[in-house]
Amino acid sequence: MATVYKSELAGERFSELRKKSGFTQSQLAEYLQVDQSYISKCEKNERKLSLDVLEKVANLFGCPVDYFINENSNYSPLPTAFRADAVETQDLEVIAELNKIALNLRFMEELLEGVENDGED
């Protein structure tokens, strides 16, 4: 069964994170290997972000995919800072991979906290 999500929420949050990050639609289109008009239409909720794209975007912005599809999902930005005059597509790929590692680490830490709390009962 295909996953169903509210495209309006995904488009809204995608646009919000893109703008906060300072990326242009063209930069994200190149990174995602899609046409810039696709990005524009998704932000206007004229098209739905595919799950493949959502996963790549989530890694780039350092948030779980759930943030784009669940209104109750919270987003806690990863503390990162980069200095660059220009950002290339390869830079975005590196940032996404680093965020993916950081998200996995955060997830494992939460699991360990749960195990430790269960041991205290």
Secondary structure, DSSP 8 states (H G I E B T S, - for coil): ------HHHHHHHHHHHHHHHT--HHHHHHHHTS-HHHHHHHHTTSS---HHHHHHHHHHHT--THHHH-TT------------SS--HHHHHHHHHHHHHHHHHHHHHHHHHHHHHHHT-
